[in-house]
Amino acid sequence: MSETPDSAVRTYTEQHRAAFLADLAEWLRIPSVSAQPEHAGDVRRSAEWLRAKLQETGFPVTEVWETPGAPAVFAEWPSEDPGAPTVLVYGHHDVQPAAREDGWTTEPFEPVVRDGRMYGRGAADDKGQVFFHTLGVRAHLAATGRTTPAVTLKLLIEGEEESGSPHFRALAEQHAGRLAADAVIVSDTGMWDEDTPTVCTGMRGLAECEIQLFGPAQDIHSGSFGGAVPNPATEIARLVAALHDEDGRVAVPGFYDGVADLTDTERALFAELPFDEASWLRTAKSGAASGEAGYSTLERVWARPTAEVNGIGGGYQGAGSKTIIPSSALVKISFRLVDGQDPERVQEAVTAWTASRVPAGVRHTIAFQPATRPCLTPLDHPALRAVARAMGRAFDRKVLFTREGGSGPAADLRDVLGAPVLFLGISVPSDGWHAPDEKVELDLLFKGVETAAYLWGELATALS
């Protein structure tokens, strides 16, 4: 009996499993830590390694693209089909810092396989999820008898995501013509858990600021001057206390401009997930849930904007007492943003709110980090249904839908290219992104290979 396309994909994938894992391990041995200047050469070596491997995979165009920081990798494989849609895959080849003394069981850049898992920095975030596309496209060709993909396939794998993607927007704008696509696939996300295949439909944006308040020109005696001059530490506490109202809403005027409430359909999709709040709280190491009134926990972390105090300080904090009025105090705040919010308008609103609350005699500064825009996939987009079908074929079960509370540069591609962004990831919460003993589940990694193999045909049909 001849094989079906799906069984042919699985056969091809299994035949090349060992070689694929050996290649991935070789890539993981390159410590491409973009945040540490001493690893700049390793980040470049990682880019060159990937470019060569994509050429070996069959991509006729493979290039390293320079930025003022770390290099990115671009590849293209045109489809021979007239009118075939174009799909761009995004990922990143840089990784978080890691050292054995952080708590790793083994060396973080010497990958090992134990109990069906590959351990190593970047195994899940994001080298493993980038690399499954190389075997996926080859399985797609082998199972269909094609010599080119069913879509014109492009890859853009950046080298600075773990450092905030400071040059990514400019890179996308510089090469917008070559990156043009009908859809973007982001493989830098995850699934609900090992038994629940899910497709992410949105990521929040991010705006971060540091506010400093300055009072006396130096620390002064709290007995001689206390109660008669403004205290920056007191004022920073008042500022933080005023950040939310009694219902947990952010109290900055204009903060919610553009935010649309969840639809009944979106809430129903969230409710389908096997969410256990007690288990979630154990993962969060928290004794209780909290947040904006009127919303569930999942709705709060996925679909509502937030303001969180990341750090606060000022004055004497050593042993014993030191009776002073401190000369300065500071607070660091991060704002997670949802679709409809403009980071620039949020920054303007926070700036105006801060200025309105600083009393006479206190000088203040406010500095923002580069912002990340939120990104949301329309639930009725045919490309989203194609991703869900491809994943459903790989996992042989119903695919559910999630969002993610984190942030990434996906919205830059949406805005620059004018194309919808879809998310395809197979990582699970236990993979330990950014943590010691990061790993990827090998069974899920190869489900990612299968999903990618089916995806190009599904998207060719959906986008035609």
Secondary structure, DSSP 4 states (H G I P E B T S, - for coil): -PPPHHHHHHHHHHHTHHHHHHHHHHHHTS--BTTSGGGHHHHHHHHHHHHHHHHHHT-SEEEEEP-SSS-EEEEEE--SSTT--EEEEEEE--B----GGGT-SS-TTS-EEETTEEESTTTTTTHHHHHHHHHHHHHHHHHHT-SS-SSEEEEEEES-GGGT-TTHHHHHHHTHHHH--SEEEE---B-SBTTB-EEEEEE-EEEEEEEEEE-SSS-EEHHHHTTTS--HHHHHHHHHHTSB-TTS-B-STTTTTTPPPPPHHHHHHHHTS---HHHHHHHHT-SS---STT--HHHHHHHS-EEEEEEEEES--SSS---EE-SEEEEEEEEEE-TT--HHHHHHHHHHHHHHHPPTT-EEEEEEPPPB--EE--TT-HHHHHHHHHHHHHHTS--EEEEESS--THHHHHHHH---EEE---B-GGG-TTSTT-EEEHHHHHHHHHHHHHHHHHHHHHT-
